[in-house]
Amino acid sequence: MTTEQKIQAAYERINQLQILVRHWKASQASSKSIALELIQGVVSEDYETEVA
């Protein structure tokens, strides 16, 4: 595995962990609307990353 591949794999793992943390936060949210806002934030961030 090249250094560039290792870097890319690390970025992907970081993204996965960020999504997991947001999921946990959403599951702990006090209301469904707050959970939905957290989840929508994940979707828009992932989409922006893929577009860029």
Secondary structure, 3 states (H helix, E strand, C coil): CCHHHHHHHHHHHHHHHHHHHHHHHHHHCCCHHHHHHHHHHHHHHHHHHHHC
